[in-house]
Amino acid sequence: MTPGTPNPDADILVVGAGAAGLMAAITAGRAGRCVIALDGAKKLGAKILVAGGGRCNVTHHAVDERQYAGSSPHAIRNVLGRFGVERTRAFFAGLGVDLKQEDTGKLFPVSDDAHTVLDALLRAARDARVELRHPWRVGAISPIAGGFEVCREGEPGSLRAPRVILATGGRALPRTGSDGAGYDIARALGHTITPRVFPALVPLTLAAGHPLTQLAGITFPATISLRAPSGKVLAEFTNAVLLTHFGLSGPGPMDISRHVIGARLSGPGVTITMNLVPGLTPDRLDAALLSTRGLSVLRWLTHELPRGTPVPGLAAPGLPERFARLIAGHAGIDPVAPVTSLSRDQRRALVDAISRHPLPITGDRGFTYAEVTAGGIPLSQVRLDSMESRATPGLYLCGEILDVDGRIGGFNFQWAWASGHTAGSAAAK
Ligand SMILES: Cc1cc2nc3c(=O)[nH]c(=O)nc-3n(C[C@H](O)[C@H](O)[C@H](O)COP(=O)(O)OP(=O)(O)OC[C@H]3O[C@@H](n4cnc5c(N)ncnc54)[C@H](O)[C@@H]3O)c2cc1C
């Protein structure tokens, strides 16, 4: 035991045994430390099991700071660089979990089953002689001479150790136990939380009855753009969009959600539009329309070309028919009108309806449906080479409790592995 703490129960107490906490505990245990990991959940690893639609998207082949938001890119890069994708691959291979890369760049276990990942992590924790105690929900952490006392919430019982790793996650999917309680614990230990903590990777809502909600179930690729009142593009993502009865889901809307919510919280006047022909500018779309012969607007929008027809206007949106009718209606154009009959203004209206289709977002589905949390403890409050708190030495922070959130694609787990590994190895020194 590290000397100093009266009657310590462990060298290191890890609070929260999700992805980051498990990685930290395994790393510290492997370094020979006596580790107890505490978690309030009855069943461990709920988020790992639901991740990636039950397949667990463990990481991404190309991880860099540009795929994240929150704290400064420089600080995020610093931490990611300490435990990169190759080390994640090797770590899991060492646990008998080989990862395969899909066309999207996402890495999944070859089993396509998240249980493989969770079981391997729990086995690794046992092998590293980490004691996992749960349900054991922490209510407070108090500094004591030479370390910390970690108190159980609502029940008698406390544990002592010279070092504590706080890995309680954020507020996304609160039923898994990640309900933001860790923020209060961190505040009591001298930390501050970003002024705003809000859902990220979350579906977005439109007003009830908005025409797009009538098309629930339709999915298509699109570029979604968020613009400042000045017209400046603040964020842009190209990915699949799924229309739902409440609004927009799928990777495109989820990826841009944190930017939309953050911008709306900052002030009014931002606009959100989608381009249904990603990569095609309004000018090129207009040129495509101009060179189209012998097709109705509906035919052109749906790209339902008669077999063998030579098509000059190759770039057509290829929309499902119901969606095409909505687009024509939005532009105020009769869908059966021949493309060649459109006036200049009608063409412009149609191009706008396709390439700058307005998305009057009213809100989001909240933490219950969010995959991650935007906001948290700023990285400026930890030492990046160790994840040790600058406010309270001996306390280490890792995972989603920090102000870092990534895109869809395995980036959030990579953050958990990288920050967890750094915290675990530093706390073990
Ligand atoms: C539906 C869904 C799908 C996702 N899919 C992916 C994916 O495929 N790929 C990807 O990279 N990311 C994915 N994510 C995001 C990813 O799961 C998280 O970013 C990651 O799990 C964060 O890890 P963490 O350990 O920091 O926090 P968490 O996983 O939230 O773990 C925190 C742990 O702390 C415990 N805890 C909280 N408070 C206390 C307390 N007071 N006392 C004791 N214990 C406490 C909780 O019970 C929990 O077990 C998904 C998230 C969701 C919700």
The ligand as an SDF file (V2000), in Angstrom:
LIG
                    3D

 53 58  0  0  0  0  0  0  0  0999 V2000
  -27.1670    3.8600  -27.1390 C   0  0  0  0  0  0  0  0  0  0  0  0
  -25.6930    4.1920  -27.1610 C   0  0  0  0  0  0  0  0  0  0  0  0
  -24.8850    3.6480  -28.1390 C   0  0  0  0  0  0  0  0  0  0  0  0
  -23.5300    3.9740  -28.1930 C   0  0  0  0  0  0  0  0  0  0  0  0
  -22.7560    3.3980  -29.1600 N   0  0  0  0  0  0  0  0  0  0  0  0
  -21.4190    3.7100  -29.2120 C   0  0  0  0  0  0  0  0  0  0  0  0
  -20.5680    3.0640  -30.1390 C   0  0  0  0  0  0  0  0  0  0  0  0
  -20.9710    2.1250  -30.8510 O   0  0  0  0  0  0  0  0  0  0  0  0
  -19.2650    3.4760  -30.1980 N   0  0  0  0  0  0  0  0  0  0  0  0
  -18.7660    4.4660  -29.3910 C   0  0  0  0  0  0  0  0  0  0  0  0
  -17.5920    4.8120  -29.4920 O   0  0  0  0  0  0  0  0  0  0  0  0
  -19.5440    5.0390  -28.4530 N   0  0  0  0  0  0  0  0  0  0  0  0
  -20.8460    4.6740  -28.3380 C   0  0  0  0  0  0  0  0  0  0  0  0
  -21.6270    5.2460  -27.3700 N   0  0  0  0  0  0  0  0  0  0  0  0
  -21.0000    6.1940  -26.4200 C   0  0  0  0  0  0  0  0  0  0  0  0
  -20.1960    5.4120  -25.3710 C   0  0  0  0  0  0  0  0  0  0  0  0
  -20.9900    4.3600  -24.8700 O   0  0  0  0  0  0  0  0  0  0  0  0
  -19.7660    6.3250  -24.2130 C   0  0  0  0  0  0  0  0  0  0  0  0
  -19.0930    7.4490  -24.7160 O   0  0  0  0  0  0  0  0  0  0  0  0
  -18.8620    5.5850  -23.2440 C   0  0  0  0  0  0  0  0  0  0  0  0
  -19.5310    4.4530  -22.7380 O   0  0  0  0  0  0  0  0  0  0  0  0
  -18.4560    6.4940  -22.0830 C   0  0  0  0  0  0  0  0  0  0  0  0
  -17.7250    5.7260  -21.1750 O   0  0  0  0  0  0  0  0  0  0  0  0
  -17.5430    6.1690  -19.6590 P   0  0  0  0  0  0  0  0  0  0  0  0
  -16.9070    5.0110  -18.9730 O   0  0  0  0  0  0  0  0  0  0  0  0
  -16.8920    7.4720  -19.5840 O   0  0  0  0  0  0  0  0  0  0  0  0
  -19.0150    6.3980  -19.1060 O   0  0  0  0  0  0  0  0  0  0  0  0
  -20.2030    5.3480  -18.9330 P   0  0  0  0  0  0  0  0  0  0  0  0
  -20.1140    4.2710  -19.9160 O   0  0  0  0  0  0  0  0  0  0  0  0
  -21.4290    6.1690  -18.8950 O   0  0  0  0  0  0  0  0  0  0  0  0
  -19.9280    4.6830  -17.5260 O   0  0  0  0  0  0  0  0  0  0  0  0
  -20.0820    5.3710  -16.3040 C   0  0  0  0  0  0  0  0  0  0  0  0
  -20.3290    4.3710  -15.2100 C   0  0  0  0  0  0  0  0  0  0  0  0
  -20.3370    5.0610  -13.9660 O   0  0  0  0  0  0  0  0  0  0  0  0
  -21.3680    4.5540  -13.1680 C   0  0  0  0  0  0  0  0  0  0  0  0
  -21.7410    5.6020  -12.2110 N   0  0  0  0  0  0  0  0  0  0  0  0
  -22.2890    6.8190  -12.4620 C   0  0  0  0  0  0  0  0  0  0  0  0
  -22.4570    7.5000  -11.3240 N   0  0  0  0  0  0  0  0  0  0  0  0
  -21.9990    6.7020  -10.3320 C   0  0  0  0  0  0  0  0  0  0  0  0
  -21.8930    6.8580   -8.9120 C   0  0  0  0  0  0  0  0  0  0  0  0
  -22.2990    7.9730   -8.3030 N   0  0  0  0  0  0  0  0  0  0  0  0
  -21.3860    5.8260   -8.1850 N   0  0  0  0  0  0  0  0  0  0  0  0
  -20.9750    4.6850   -8.8030 C   0  0  0  0  0  0  0  0  0  0  0  0
  -21.0460    4.4960  -10.1200 N   0  0  0  0  0  0  0  0  0  0  0  0
  -21.5460    5.4960  -10.8890 C   0  0  0  0  0  0  0  0  0  0  0  0
  -22.4750    4.1900  -14.1220 C   0  0  0  0  0  0  0  0  0  0  0  0
  -23.3200    3.2100  -13.5730 O   0  0  0  0  0  0  0  0  0  0  0  0
  -21.6740    3.6790  -15.3330 C   0  0  0  0  0  0  0  0  0  0  0  0
  -21.4890    2.2930  -15.2710 O   0  0  0  0  0  0  0  0  0  0  0  0
  -22.9750    4.8920  -27.2590 C   0  0  0  0  0  0  0  0  0  0  0  0
  -23.7800    5.4040  -26.2430 C   0  0  0  0  0  0  0  0  0  0  0  0
  -25.1280    5.0610  -26.1800 C   0  0  0  0  0  0  0  0  0  0  0  0
  -25.9710    5.6370  -25.0680 C   0  0  0  0  0  0  0  0  0  0  0  0
  1  2  1  0
  2  3  1  0
  2 52  2  0
  3  4  2  0
  4  5  1  0
  4 50  1  0
  5  6  2  0
  6  7  1  0
  6 13  1  0
  7  8  2  0
  7  9  1  0
  9 10  1  0
 10 11  2  0
 10 12  1  0
 12 13  2  0
 13 14  1  0
 14 15  1  0
 14 50  1  0
 15 16  1  0
 16 17  1  0
 16 18  1  0
 18 19  1  0
 18 20  1  0
 20 21  1  0
 20 22  1  0
 22 23  1  0
 23 24  1  0
 24 25  2  0
 24 26  1  0
 24 27  1  0
 27 28  1  0
 28 29  2  0
 28 30  1  0
 28 31  1  0
 31 32  1  0
 32 33  1  0
 33 34  1  0
 33 48  1  0
 34 35  1  0
 35 36  1  0
 35 46  1  0
 36 37  1  0
 36 45  1  0
 37 38  2  0
 38 39  1  0
 39 40  1  0
 39 45  2  0
 40 41  1  0
 40 42  2  0
 42 43  1  0
 43 44  2  0
 44 45  1  0
 46 47  1  0
 46 48  1  0
 48 49  1  0
 50 51  2  0
 51 52  1  0
 52 53  1  0
M  END
$$$$
